[in-house]
């Protein structure tokens, strides 16, 4: 954004993640920091699956500056701890795609809670559904507490 509020990047105008970051699209935000936002994936591999995104509209990881990568992955590291501390997961799976299999063209890192025997094998991503918005809010609340 420029000082006047106009977006310098037209691609960002149609980006779902930019709309979430700006508060123009609904999401269950679990981490809201000056340069990074994390929110629940609406089609989680496992409940508590988060997407961690830079506020800036950047399409691929190689396009991020080194300081941006550092900021993003410090947040990813914190979120990986939060799925253990807040949800009781035994560990986490961290994933990031560039172009291929990247459903939204905005850098995002998946942080997925894992437990032994959870059924995740290789690169097959079975998806789950939250029972309702209340259950999704409960997971977001638990993760926010673990990230505080």
Secondary structure as GFF3:
##gff-version 3
##sequence-region A 1 148
A	DSSP	three_ten_helix	10	14	.	.	.	ID=ss1
A	DSSP	alpha_helix	16	22	.	.	.	ID=ss2
A	DSSP	beta_strand	29	32	.	.	.	ID=ss3
A	DSSP	beta_strand	36	40	.	.	.	ID=ss4
A	DSSP	beta_strand	50	54	.	.	.	ID=ss5
A	DSSP	three_ten_helix	61	63	.	.	.	ID=ss6
A	DSSP	alpha_helix	66	87	.	.	.	ID=ss7
A	DSSP	beta_strand	91	95	.	.	.	ID=ss8
A	DSSP	beta_strand	108	114	.	.	.	ID=ss9
A	DSSP	alpha_helix	133	147	.	.	.	ID=ss10
###
